Structure formats: C-alpha cells, structure tokens
Amino acid sequence: MEIAACRAEDIEVLDRFMPSRSLDGNHAARFARQEAGDSTYLIPWLDGRPVGHAEVRWTGCEASEVRTAQPGCPEINGLCVWPESLRSQGIGTALVSAAERLARERGIGSMGLGVGDGNPRAAALYARLGYLPTVAYVDRWAHLDDHGVRHEQADTCVFLVKAL
C-alpha cells in the first residue's frame, strides 16, 4: 500500500470508487482546500485503487468548542477506509501515522481528530494510537440525497488529541 497526497487526476478515480454526496467533504472540495494550502488530502492506494482517505486540516476543526479548547491544533478529518471489507487491516492506522508524520515535519506538536459517539470501533482505534478525549462538540455537515435534495446532519462527537 502507498499513501500519497491527492492529485488533480485522482478526483475522477476517487469519485468512481468512493462517491461522496457531502457538500464540503467531497473529493473536489478536499482537493481545493489542499491546493489553497489549508490541508493535505491523503489517499491510500492498494493495487492501483484508492481504498480510503483522510484530510489533514492544518487550519484545525471548524467547531468553535474545539477551536477554543485546542487552538492551533490540526485535525485529521474524514478518515475513511473503503470498502468496509478492508477495515481492520491497518489502513486507518497507516493514514493516521502518515498525518502525524506530516505534522511533525512541520514542527507541529499535536494532532487532533473527532469521533462520533456512535462509532465505538473508531474510538477504540484512536485510543490505541494514543489519542485522548478533550472536548465534546457537535459536528454539523450537509449532504445531497439521491434526488439532489440538501440535508443537514448533526453528530455528537468528542475531539481527541495526541501529543506528537
């Protein structure tokens, strides 16, 4: 497996293998933030196929509660391994490690990420990797359904931080 920053030519492939209806978390939006210097969009590749993604948001989490509690802390956002059959095989761990390495290269001493209350499997992974809970918050995002109708989503989360 190879993990690399997303390239413009990867967007079409990502859309084909891992379509996203999220308005600010779709592949093109994540790549645009990377191009603006606000993030690094990491893609793991296995046998020439994308098998997940994680965006390191250098600007931090958007939730005001997190910004207040953890000012300046970059966030691993949208970590996903796909298809589900590839989960628990080290891909998520490798993405987190790659994000942490990038932060250390920039001289950053901590990394954070959010985990939804309904995702105990991810919470267990992050705990094993040394991430500790710091602040509860509500993650708000929007997506389009199959008919193009916009829906607002709100998930109760905890922001976890690890000293690097």
Buried (B, 14 or more C-beta within 10 A) or exposed (E): EEBEBBEEEBBEBBEEEBEBBBEBBBBBBBBBBBEEEBBBBBBBBEEEEBBBBBBBBBBBBBBEBBBEBBEEBBBBBBBBBBEEEBBEEEBBBBBBEBBBEBBEEEEBEBBBBBBEEEBEEBBEBBEEBBBEEBBBBEBEBEBBEEEEEEEEEEBEBBBBBBEE
